[in-house]
Amino acid sequence: MLPLDFRYALRLFRRNPTFTAVAVLSLALGIGANTAIYSLFYTIMLRTLPVAYPEQLVELVRNSPDEFHWAGYWGWDKYEFFCDRNHVFSGVTGMSFDNLASVRTAGVDPETLILENVPANYFRVLGLEPVVGRFFTPADAPSSGDGNVVVVSWSYWNRRFHRDPSVVGARIFYNNEPKIVIGVAPRAYAGPRVGSRTDLWMASQNNLTMIARLKPGVTIAQAQAEMDVLYPALLQQTGATTRDRKLELLPAGAGLVRIRDQYGKPLMLLLAIVGMLLLLACVNMASLLLARSAGRQHEIAVRVGLGASRWRLVRQMLTESVLLSAAGTLAGIAVAWFATGALVRILASSRAFEHIDVEVQPDLHLLLFTAGTTLITGLLFGLAPAWYAFRSAPASTLRHTGKGDSWSWRLFGKTLVAGQIAISVLLLSAAVIFLNHLAALRHFDLGFRSDHVMQLTVDPPPNTYPPALLAPRYRELLQRLEAVPGVHSASISGCTPLEGCGIGGRFLKAEGHIEDPQHRRRTALALVTPRYFETLGIPLIAGRDFAFRDAGRSRVAILSRGAARYYFPGVDPVGKHIAIDPDSQTDQWFEDDRPYEIIGVAGDVKSFEIRDAPYPTIYFDMFQENRLADHLELRTNIDPASLAPAVRRILHELLPAAPLVGVSTLEQQVDSNLVPERLLATLSQFFGVLATVLAGIGVYGLLAYTVTRRTSEIGVRMALGATPGDVTRLVLRDVSSMVFPGLLAGAALIFWTLPLATHLIPDLKPDSSLPLAFGAAVIAAVALLASGVPLHRAASVDPMDALRHQ
């Protein structure tokens, strides 16, 4: 009999295509959204690295009020300190990444790749084996500079060498110097970051982010106890203060922590939102099934009268519910695939994911779980109409067909719709809150002007362009670029704001300022050229800008407002002197503590994150220091993109061997800093609109069901003198009995969940009731609009026809 049930159910669905499409689409959107968001959450937060025993990996992170976000970088001497002194790690290694490298092979144009500089033990500590060739040995590690051999990723081997095993021994050119390929990394491994795409690994002794592998049987707590002893010893050895500074071991089996910290909380909120959306879809399905049963009461009553058993009807109803849930699940798979693609495109605009392939695939386990949950929910709700249809004896069922429902069943239906309205008010109000939050972040005072600024990154090979040759080329480059029509000013810097701009945190010694050794603050060091502040729109509060005439003269510097207030409180710092404390240096970029004369004070800028306070910074003249950077900025009077061809031509003429490895605008960089908020605002907006539509469908479905079931009652009322206006007011009372409780419940949900949202996103400050008022107003308007057709149908009932069918 089961095939007959399926065929009959399919005929019913074909006969009611609108009902079928709405039910399947509701489930598909709920299932697809949950699967897509959880897949992204799993990829970023839970997926482990494809290495041996990933649970043994930890990251060594410094926590201190005066450290940068990227202060996970450690000097090579500190790396050696932990390698030699620890008793809890079977190996310590690390990597220095975010290195854009222009690489070419014989007969092929240069391309921009991602290079990681790593210690020679990198692959051994991770427990990886090469696909072809070998990995680094201690003999491959240079005492200084870059090594002469590289390991390539599987994707680069596949793309450039077509998986040719003879790639071992092949030469590639980096900075116009040949490097020998010695091996190919495993296909599954492409770096220690979430969704990362590293193309090349080179053995070197650079500063690095440290990761370590715990010895078998050693816990993170035991290793942390040893670090609590070793790290103060390291600080004492280097003469640094120990106050409020701590080394923390963080699990690294799922990758490095930065992206997880940035995206974890917004993704948790999105998981809660799509969970509510799935609940809304299930409730909507229940409302639709209940409304649909109104048109089948006579059919079911006749089937009962002809001898159909109670369990036969149950089986038919369950078959229909199973088919609807199965169709919704299949459609949900398609929605999940398309949705994950959209999520990846949003993430691709993030600075955190720049030059990274984020491979987000719909998670099969979650898909099956969600589909199973929806199936069970659909079955449960599918039983309700069936139970209602044959709860009476056959004769009484036929006799009472067309009469109103019992109070309990009407209350059940109204409760379902009120629940839909409450969830919809919550989701729509949340969308408004997150959109307002995004708008507020976009209007933050960043300390610079992001409009009409083009950014370019060049990669001049040091062996081709030594500083003595590159400096005059750079001066000529700036002059020629400023002569291009539409260019207002041009500059070169080590990096731009929101990139953690600065060489690194250093202690300074200021004229007339004595610091408490236990309360010293670090200051960021930045290399810039003249007109940098004008190009970026950073105000000069006092003094003057750098000038090309400063080259070869006594050293000068410019302080940010925050640094000036700290080192020279209540005093004009212009004309004072400041020097770098040699005890705080971790490199040889500034070789002595000769003082700099302060010639100006610039405004504070957001150094790394829009949400964080500006970091105190000291700026140095790049040409004075004879240390040349690679970030070029142009402020334009026209669309920056229109100047790209002219800029490329000038760069090629002056620096033909320096490839251009990045072109963007400062506005794009600011926007990429807000990807978590954009993701949250965009998706919550979509889910809010979807919830509103589903709530409207629920209101329409139950009202249509109610009007159909009360046709005889309405006919009697109109025969006794009720007017169409009286009938309309009667139905509107039904609408209000669903809408107002739903709105109140939605308001309660918002006030209950808002503290959780503000806990997950501390800078979320919904300081008005406008989002709630907006959500409630929209849902009320949609409910009124959805009740239009049932209201018209009720007011148009012919009393004679209604009584004739009684």
RARAPE-V749260 format. One record per residue. N is the residue number from 1. PHI is phi in whole degrees, -180 to 180 (* if undefined). PSI is psi in radians with two decimals (* if undefined). BURIAL is b if it has 9 or more other C-alpha atoms within 8 Angstrom, else e. Layout:
{{N/PHI/PSI/BURIAL} {N/PHI/PSI/BURIAL}}
//
This chain:
{{1/*/-0.37/e} {2/-62/-0.73/e} {3/-58/-0.63/e} {4/-64/-0.68/e} {5/-61/-0.73/b} {6/-65/-0.79/b} {7/-63/-0.72/e} {8/-66/-0.71/e} {9/-63/-0.73/b} {10/-64/-0.65/e} {11/-64/-0.72/e} {12/-62/-0.70/e} {13/-68/-0.69/b} {14/-66/-0.55/e} {15/-75/-0.40/e} {16/-126/1.17/e} {17/-64/-0.57/e} {18/-65/-0.84/e} {19/-58/-0.80/b} {20/-63/-0.79/b} {21/-64/-0.74/e} {22/-66/-0.76/e} {23/-64/-0.81/b} {24/-66/-0.73/b} {25/-65/-0.68/b} {26/-60/-0.83/b} {27/-68/-0.70/b} {28/-62/-0.76/b} {29/-66/-0.72/b} {30/-65/-0.81/b} {31/-68/-0.80/b} {32/-64/-0.75/b} {33/-64/-0.78/b} {34/-61/-0.76/b} {35/-66/-0.75/b} {36/-65/-0.82/b} {37/-67/-0.75/b} {38/-66/-0.62/b} {39/-62/-0.72/b} {40/-65/-0.75/b} {41/-61/-0.76/b} {42/-65/-0.74/b} {43/-63/-0.75/b} {44/-84/-0.67/b} {45/-103/-0.51/b} {46/-120/-0.44/e} {47/-67/2.29/e} {48/-88/2.72/e} {49/-68/2.54/b} {50/-81/1.10/e} {51/-127/3.01/b} {52/-71/2.28/e} {53/45/1.11/e} {54/-61/-0.42/b} {55/-65/-0.25/e} {56/-87/-0.14/b} {57/-84/2.43/b} {58/-135/2.69/b} {59/-109/2.43/b} {60/-96/1.98/b} {61/-124/2.34/b} {62/-88/2.36/b} {63/-118/2.09/b} {64/-161/2.53/e} {65/-62/-0.41/e} {66/-104/0.29/e} {67/-101/2.74/b} {68/-79/2.88/e} {69/-61/-0.63/e} {70/-93/0.42/e} {71/-75/0.22/b} {72/-69/-0.20/b} {73/-73/2.33/b} {74/-119/2.53/b} {75/-69/2.74/b} {76/-62/-0.59/b} {77/-65/-0.62/e} {78/-72/-0.62/b} {79/-60/-0.79/b} {80/-66/-0.59/e} {81/-59/-0.85/b} {82/-70/-0.59/b} {83/-62/-0.71/b} {84/-84/-0.54/e} {85/-99/-0.35/e} {86/-80/2.74/b} {87/-124/0.17/e} {88/-116/-0.18/b} {89/-108/2.41/b} {90/-81/-0.26/b} {91/-171/2.53/b} {92/-123/2.30/b} {93/-145/-2.86/b} {94/175/-2.97/b} {95/-160/2.63/b} {96/-118/1.89/b} {97/-117/-2.87/e} {98/64/0.53/e} {99/-99/1.89/e} {100/-80/2.12/b} {101/-122/2.34/b} {102/-89/2.04/b} {103/-127/2.45/b} {104/-136/2.71/b} {105/-116/2.93/b} {106/-58/2.23/e} {107/77/0.13/e} {108/-126/2.47/e} {109/-64/2.65/e} {110/-61/2.60/b} {111/-137/2.70/e} {112/-89/2.13/b} {113/-122/2.90/b} {114/-100/2.15/b} {115/-113/2.34/b} {116/-111/2.21/b} {117/-90/2.21/b} {118/-136/2.74/b} {119/-67/2.83/b} {120/-65/-0.39/b} {121/-90/0.16/b} {122/-54/-1.00/b} {123/-70/-0.55/b} {124/-66/-0.77/e} {125/-63/-0.65/b} {126/-76/-0.23/b} {127/75/0.67/e} {128/-106/2.67/b} {129/-120/2.47/b} {130/-71/2.61/b} {131/-75/-0.70/b} {132/-140/2.49/b} {133/78/-2.46/b} {134/-141/3.00/b} {135/-103/-3.07/b} {136/-68/2.63/b} {137/-122/2.90/e} {138/-55/-0.49/e} {139/-69/-0.35/e} {140/-83/-0.21/b} {141/-86/2.14/b} {142/-78/2.73/b} {143/-75/-0.37/e} {144/-159/2.76/e} {145/73/-2.81/e} {146/-96/2.65/b} {147/-77/3.05/b} {148/-103/-0.01/e} {149/-126/2.69/b} {150/-137/2.71/b} {151/-110/2.35/b} {152/-106/2.69/b} {153/-76/2.81/b} {154/-63/-0.68/b} {155/-66/-0.68/e} {156/-69/-0.70/b} {157/-59/-0.75/b} {158/-69/-0.72/b} {159/-75/-0.76/e} {160/-96/-0.60/e} {161/-112/0.05/b} {162/54/0.68/e} {163/58/0.58/e} {164/-76/2.07/e} {165/-61/-0.38/e} {166/-80/0.22/e} {167/-61/-0.49/b} {168/-62/2.15/b} {169/99/-0.18/e} {170/-69/2.69/e} {171/-106/2.37/b} {172/-124/2.76/b} {173/-115/2.09/b} {174/-122/2.18/b} {175/55/0.64/b} {176/63/0.24/e} {177/-110/2.40/e} {178/-74/2.42/b} {179/-125/2.46/b} {180/-97/2.24/b} {181/-78/2.17/b} {182/-111/-0.21/b} {183/-172/2.98/b} {184/-125/2.26/b} {185/-72/2.79/b} {186/-60/2.65/b} {187/-60/-0.68/b} {188/-74/-0.36/e} {189/-101/2.20/b} {190/-138/0.42/b} {191/129/2.91/e} {192/-89/0.03/e} {193/-103/2.76/e} {194/-60/2.17/b} {195/62/0.39/b} {196/-75/2.77/b} {197/-134/1.51/b} {198/-89/2.35/b} {199/-99/-0.64/b} {200/-136/2.56/b} {201/-122/2.37/b} {202/-132/2.31/b} {203/-74/2.27/b} {204/-159/-3.14/b} {205/-123/0.91/b} {206/-86/2.98/b} {207/-60/2.61/b} {208/-151/2.77/b} {209/-84/2.22/b} {210/-96/2.34/b} {211/-128/2.71/b} {212/-141/2.75/b} {213/-110/2.16/b} {214/-67/2.53/b} {215/-67/2.62/b} {216/-55/2.30/e} {217/89/-0.19/e} {218/-89/2.27/b} {219/-91/2.88/e} {220/-62/-0.65/b} {221/-63/-0.72/e} {222/-66/-0.72/b} {223/-66/-0.64/b} {224/-64/-0.66/b} {225/-61/-0.68/e} {226/-71/-0.67/b} {227/-64/-0.56/b} {228/-65/-0.33/b} {229/-95/-0.75/e} {230/-69/-0.70/b} {231/-66/-0.80/b} {232/-58/-0.63/b} {233/-64/-0.67/e} {234/-65/-0.76/b} {235/-63/-0.71/b} {236/-65/-0.64/b} {237/-66/-0.61/e} {238/-92/-0.06/e} {239/80/0.27/e} {240/-88/2.73/b} {241/-72/2.59/b} {242/-104/-0.05/b} {243/-67/2.28/e} {244/58/0.36/e} {245/-115/2.34/b} {246/-147/2.51/b} {247/-95/2.22/b} {248/-119/2.36/b} {249/-94/2.16/b} {250/-118/2.45/b} {251/-58/2.33/b} {252/-122/0.22/b} {253/-65/-0.43/b} {254/-100/0.23/b} {255/107/3.10/b} {256/-73/2.78/b} {257/-86/-0.31/e} {258/-61/-0.85/e} {259/-68/-0.63/b} {260/-64/-0.70/b} {261/-64/-0.65/e} {262/-75/-0.64/e} {263/-107/-0.21/b} {264/-60/-0.87/b} {265/-69/-0.77/b} {266/-59/-0.64/b} {267/-69/-0.61/b} {268/-64/-0.70/b} {269/-64/-0.71/b} {270/-66/-0.62/b} {271/-62/-0.73/b} {272/-65/-0.68/e} {273/-66/-0.81/b} {274/-71/-0.47/b} {275/-64/-0.75/b} {276/-63/-0.64/b} {277/-65/-0.70/b} {278/-65/-0.72/b} {279/-60/-0.72/b} {280/-63/-0.71/b} {281/-64/-0.70/b} {282/-67/-0.74/b} {283/-64/-0.66/b} {284/-63/-0.68/b} {285/-64/-0.70/b} {286/-63/-0.75/b} {287/-63/-0.72/b} {288/-65/-0.74/b} {289/-65/-0.68/b} {290/-67/-0.72/b} {291/-67/-0.68/b} {292/-66/-0.54/b} {293/-66/-0.38/b} {294/-62/-0.64/b} {295/-81/-0.06/e} {296/-114/0.15/e} {297/-63/-0.75/b} {298/-67/-0.73/b} {299/-59/-0.82/e} {300/-67/-0.68/b} {301/-62/-0.70/b} {302/-65/-0.73/b} {303/-64/-0.67/b} {304/-66/-0.73/b} {305/-65/-0.50/b} {306/-87/0.07/e} {307/109/0.09/e} {308/-66/2.32/b} {309/-79/2.81/e} {310/-59/-0.73/e} {311/-73/-0.46/e} {312/-65/-0.73/e} {313/-69/-0.67/b} {314/-59/-0.77/b} {315/-63/-0.70/b} {316/-64/-0.77/b} {317/-65/-0.70/b} {318/-65/-0.67/b} {319/-60/-0.77/b} {320/-64/-0.73/b} {321/-65/-0.72/b} {322/-63/-0.75/b} {323/-63/-0.74/b} {324/-62/-0.78/b} {325/-66/-0.69/b} {326/-64/-0.76/b} {327/-64/-0.70/b} {328/-64/-0.64/b} {329/-67/-0.79/b} {330/-62/-0.77/b} {331/-66/-0.60/b} {332/-64/-0.59/b} {333/-62/-0.78/b} {334/-64/-0.74/b} {335/-61/-0.72/b} {336/-63/-0.71/b} {337/-63/-0.80/b} {338/-67/-0.68/e} {339/-67/-0.70/b} {340/-64/-0.62/b} {341/-62/-0.72/b} {342/-66/-0.68/e} {343/-63/-0.71/b} {344/-64/-0.67/b} {345/-65/-0.66/e} {346/-65/-0.77/b} {347/-67/-0.53/b} {348/-63/-0.36/b} {349/-85/-0.02/b} {350/-83/2.44/b} {351/-61/-0.56/e} {352/-66/-0.48/e} {353/-109/0.26/b} {354/-64/2.36/e} {355/62/0.50/e} {356/-126/2.42/b} {357/-95/1.93/b} {358/-93/1.83/b} {359/-93/1.69/e} {360/-106/2.06/b} {361/-117/2.46/b} {362/-55/2.26/b} {363/-79/2.08/b} {364/-64/-0.72/e} {365/-63/-0.76/e} {366/-67/-0.67/b} {367/-60/-0.79/b} {368/-66/-0.71/e} {369/-63/-0.81/e} {370/-64/-0.75/b} {371/-64/-0.70/b} {372/-64/-0.73/e} {373/-62/-0.77/e} {374/-65/-0.67/b} {375/-63/-0.81/b} {376/-63/-0.74/e} {377/-62/-0.76/b} {378/-62/-0.68/b} {379/-65/-0.77/b} {380/-62/-0.80/e} {381/-71/-0.49/b} {382/-69/-0.45/b} {383/-72/-0.52/b} {384/-59/-0.87/b} {385/-63/-0.65/b} {386/-64/-0.80/b} {387/-61/-0.69/b} {388/-66/-0.61/e} {389/-69/-0.67/b} {390/-117/0.45/b} {391/-71/-0.35/e} {392/-102/2.95/e} {393/-69/2.74/e} {394/-55/-0.79/b} {395/-64/-0.79/e} {396/-69/-0.55/e} {397/-63/-0.79/b} {398/-67/-0.66/b} {399/-69/-0.61/e} {400/-99/0.10/e} {401/-59/2.28/b} {402/98/-0.19/b} {403/-83/2.93/b} {404/-69/2.85/b} {405/-82/2.88/e} {406/-70/2.80/e} {407/-60/-0.66/e} {408/-67/-0.69/e} {409/-72/-0.66/e} {410/-65/-0.67/b} {411/-65/-0.66/e} {412/-60/-0.83/e} {413/-65/-0.74/b} {414/-66/-0.62/b} {415/-64/-0.69/b} {416/-60/-0.84/b} {417/-68/-0.70/b} {418/-61/-0.66/b} {419/-64/-0.72/b} {420/-60/-0.78/b} {421/-63/-0.73/b} {422/-62/-0.80/b} {423/-66/-0.69/b} {424/-66/-0.72/b} {425/-61/-0.74/b} {426/-62/-0.85/b} {427/-68/-0.69/b} {428/-69/-0.72/b} {429/-65/-0.68/b} {430/-62/-0.69/b} {431/-61/-0.73/b} {432/-65/-0.71/b} {433/-61/-0.80/b} {434/-71/-0.58/b} {435/-66/-0.74/b} {436/-63/-0.67/e} {437/-63/-0.75/b} {438/-64/-0.75/b} {439/-63/-0.68/e} {440/-64/-0.71/e} {441/-66/-0.66/b} {442/-68/-0.38/e} {443/-103/0.21/e} {444/-61/2.61/e} {445/-79/1.82/e} {446/-85/-0.23/e} {447/90/-0.07/b} {448/-145/2.90/b} {449/-102/2.13/e} {450/-92/-0.16/b} {451/-78/2.56/e} {452/56/0.72/b} {453/-124/2.08/b} {454/-93/2.43/b} {455/-119/2.37/b} {456/-134/2.53/b} {457/-121/2.14/b} {458/-109/2.80/b} {459/-132/1.30/b} {460/-72/2.11/b} {461/-62/2.24/b} {462/-64/-0.51/e} {463/-76/-0.41/e} {464/-89/-0.65/e} {465/-123/1.38/b} {466/-66/2.80/e} {467/-52/-0.67/b} {468/-63/-0.53/e} {469/-89/-0.63/e} {470/-74/-0.63/b} {471/-58/-0.88/b} {472/-66/-0.55/e} {473/-64/-0.71/b} {474/-64/-0.72/e} {475/-62/-0.77/e} {476/-66/-0.66/e} {477/-60/-0.81/b} {478/-63/-0.71/b} {479/-64/-0.75/e} {480/-71/-0.63/b} {481/-67/-0.68/b} {482/-69/-0.27/b} {483/-87/-0.16/e} {484/-70/2.27/e} {485/-57/2.26/e} {486/101/-0.19/e} {487/-96/2.18/b} {488/-87/-0.79/b} {489/-158/2.82/b} {490/-141/2.64/b} {491/-155/2.94/b} {492/-131/2.49/b} {493/-149/2.94/b} {494/-68/-0.58/b} {495/-170/3.03/b} {496/-108/2.88/b} {497/-55/2.76/b} {498/68/0.19/b} {499/-114/0.25/e} {500/69/0.73/b} {501/-58/2.19/b} {502/143/2.61/b} {503/-70/-0.60/b} {504/161/2.92/e} {505/-78/2.27/b} {506/-135/2.67/b} {507/-83/2.49/b} {508/-117/2.72/b} {509/-116/1.97/b} {510/-104/2.54/b} {511/-62/2.11/e} {512/80/0.09/e} {513/-117/2.19/e} {514/-114/2.17/e} {515/-99/2.56/e} {516/-71/2.17/e} {517/-56/-0.48/e} {518/-89/-0.03/e} {519/-131/0.51/e} {520/-72/2.56/b} {521/-117/2.47/e} {522/-86/2.70/b} {523/-128/2.41/b} {524/-75/2.55/b} {525/-112/2.25/b} {526/-131/2.42/b} {527/-102/2.20/b} {528/-142/2.92/b} {529/-108/2.95/b} {530/-54/2.58/b} {531/73/0.17/b} {532/-61/-0.80/b} {533/-67/-0.65/b} {534/-66/-0.73/b} {535/-66/-0.73/b} {536/-85/-0.12/b} {537/72/0.50/b} {538/-89/2.12/b} {539/-70/2.45/b} {540/-93/1.95/b} {541/-80/-0.60/b} {542/-150/2.73/e} {543/76/-2.64/b} {544/-132/2.99/e} {545/-86/2.95/b} {546/-65/2.75/b} {547/-139/2.67/e} {548/-62/-0.44/e} {549/-70/-0.23/e} {550/-70/-0.38/b} {551/-62/2.28/e} {552/87/-0.10/e} {553/-100/-3.04/e} {554/-62/2.60/e} {555/-71/2.46/b} {556/-130/2.78/b} {557/-150/2.81/b} {558/-126/2.33/b} {559/-99/2.60/b} {560/-75/2.83/b} {561/-57/-0.76/b} {562/-63/-0.74/b} {563/-66/-0.68/b} {564/-64/-0.71/b} {565/-67/-0.59/b} {566/-75/-0.81/e} {567/-85/-0.42/e} {568/-135/1.12/b} {569/-65/2.21/e} {570/71/0.18/e} {571/-129/2.49/e} {572/-71/2.03/e} {573/-79/-0.26/b} {574/-62/2.22/b} {575/96/-0.28/e} {576/-78/3.04/e} {577/-124/2.61/b} {578/-147/2.61/b} {579/-140/2.77/b} {580/-85/2.30/b} {581/-70/2.03/b} {582/-62/-0.43/e} {583/-68/-0.33/e} {584/-97/0.05/b} {585/-81/2.49/b} {586/-120/0.14/e} {587/-152/-3.09/e} {588/-108/0.42/e} {589/-68/-0.56/e} {590/-125/1.83/e} {591/-86/-0.17/e} {592/-147/3.06/e} {593/-107/0.52/b} {594/-62/2.44/e} {595/-75/2.76/b} {596/-111/2.42/b} {597/-83/2.28/b} {598/-82/2.10/b} {599/-108/-0.10/b} {600/-170/2.87/b} {601/-127/2.17/b} {602/-107/2.80/b} {603/-68/2.74/b} {604/-73/2.52/b} {605/-129/2.71/b} {606/-70/2.08/b} {607/-83/-0.65/b} {608/-136/-0.98/b} {609/-118/2.44/e} {610/-60/-0.57/b} {611/-77/-0.27/e} {612/-97/2.77/e} {613/-70/2.62/e} {614/-59/2.55/b} {615/-97/2.36/b} {616/-60/2.35/b} {617/-137/2.52/b} {618/-118/2.28/b} {619/-104/2.41/b} {620/-118/2.65/b} {621/-76/2.07/b} {622/-60/-0.68/b} {623/-73/-0.57/b} {624/-65/-0.73/b} {625/-78/-0.23/e} {626/58/0.52/e} {627/-121/1.96/e} {628/-100/2.34/b} {629/-98/-3.03/b} {630/-134/0.15/b} {631/-102/2.13/b} {632/-109/2.29/b} {633/-122/2.42/b} {634/-129/2.18/b} {635/-95/2.25/b} {636/-119/2.83/b} {637/-99/-0.08/e} {638/-131/-3.06/e} {639/-60/2.11/e} {640/-58/-0.61/b} {641/-61/-0.51/e} {642/-70/-0.29/e} {643/-93/-0.09/b} {644/-56/-0.81/e} {645/-60/-0.77/e} {646/-65/-0.69/e} {647/-66/-0.75/b} {648/-61/-0.70/e} {649/-64/-0.77/e} {650/-65/-0.73/b} {651/-61/-0.73/b} {652/-67/-0.61/b} {653/-70/-0.70/e} {654/-89/-0.59/e} {655/-131/1.19/b} {656/-64/-0.44/e} {657/-96/0.10/e} {658/-104/1.81/b} {659/-69/2.62/b} {660/-91/2.02/b} {661/-108/0.04/b} {662/-170/2.31/e} {663/-135/2.21/b} {664/-158/-3.01/b} {665/-120/2.78/b} {666/-67/-0.55/b} {667/-63/-0.70/b} {668/-64/-0.66/e} {669/-66/-0.70/b} {670/-65/-0.78/b} {671/-65/-0.62/b} {672/-67/-0.40/b} {673/-72/-0.25/b} {674/-109/0.32/b} {675/-60/-0.73/b} {676/-58/-0.75/b} {677/-70/-0.66/b} {678/-64/-0.73/b} {679/-61/-0.81/b} {680/-66/-0.79/b} {681/-68/-0.76/b} {682/-65/-0.82/b} {683/-72/-0.67/b} {684/-66/-0.58/b} {685/-64/-0.79/b} {686/-63/-0.79/e} {687/-68/-0.58/b} {688/-64/-0.77/b} {689/-64/-0.75/b} {690/-63/-0.73/e} {691/-63/-0.65/b} {692/-63/-0.76/b} {693/-63/-0.77/b} {694/-64/-0.66/b} {695/-64/-0.72/b} {696/-61/-0.71/b} {697/-64/-0.70/b} {698/-63/-0.76/b} {699/-63/-0.78/b} {700/-62/-0.78/b} {701/-61/-0.81/b} {702/-70/-0.67/b} {703/-66/-0.72/b} {704/-61/-0.72/b} {705/-63/-0.77/b} {706/-65/-0.79/b} {707/-63/-0.71/b} {708/-63/-0.75/b} {709/-72/-0.42/b} {710/-106/0.34/b} {711/-60/-0.78/b} {712/-63/-0.76/b} {713/-60/-0.75/b} {714/-65/-0.70/b} {715/-61/-0.75/b} {716/-62/-0.79/b} {717/-60/-0.74/b} {718/-71/-0.57/b} {719/-67/-0.50/b} {720/-89/0.12/e} {721/115/0.01/e} {722/-68/2.45/b} {723/-93/2.85/e} {724/-55/-0.57/b} {725/-66/-0.66/e} {726/-64/-0.73/e} {727/-66/-0.70/b} {728/-61/-0.78/b} {729/-63/-0.61/e} {730/-61/-0.80/e} {731/-71/-0.64/b} {732/-63/-0.55/b} {733/-63/-0.66/e} {734/-64/-0.72/b} {735/-62/-0.84/b} {736/-64/-0.55/e} {737/-70/-0.27/b} {738/-99/-0.73/b} {739/-72/-0.86/b} {740/-64/-0.81/b} {741/-60/-0.64/b} {742/-65/-0.72/b} {743/-64/-0.74/b} {744/-64/-0.74/b} {745/-65/-0.65/b} {746/-63/-0.73/b} {747/-62/-0.73/b} {748/-63/-0.70/e} {749/-63/-0.72/b} {750/-63/-0.84/b} {751/-67/-0.44/e} {752/-80/-0.65/e} {753/-91/-0.31/e} {754/-60/-0.73/e} {755/-60/-0.62/e} {756/-65/-0.75/e} {757/-64/-0.75/b} {758/-70/-0.45/b} {759/-70/-0.71/e} {760/-73/-0.60/b} {761/-124/1.56/b} {762/-57/-0.58/e} {763/-86/0.17/e} {764/-80/2.02/e} {765/-130/1.38/e} {766/-73/1.72/e} {767/-100/0.33/e} {768/-150/2.92/e} {769/-95/0.19/e} {770/-62/-0.73/e} {771/-58/-0.75/b} {772/-64/-0.79/b} {773/-62/-0.71/e} {774/-64/-0.84/b} {775/-60/-0.78/b} {776/-64/-0.72/b} {777/-65/-0.75/e} {778/-66/-0.79/e} {779/-65/-0.70/b} {780/-63/-0.73/b} {781/-65/-0.72/e} {782/-65/-0.72/b} {783/-62/-0.72/b} {784/-65/-0.72/b} {785/-65/-0.72/e} {786/-67/-0.41/b} {787/-86/-0.01/b} {788/-62/-0.86/e} {789/-65/-0.84/e} {790/-60/-0.63/b} {791/-63/-0.79/b} {792/-63/-0.71/b} {793/-64/-0.69/b} {794/-68/-0.73/b} {795/-71/-0.29/b} {796/-100/0.13/e} {797/-63/2.28/b} {798/-86/2.05/e} {799/-59/-0.62/b} {800/-68/-0.75/e} {801/-64/-0.72/b} {802/-63/-0.75/b} {803/-73/-0.54/b} {804/-66/-0.61/e} {805/-86/-0.03/e} {806/-71/*/e}}
//
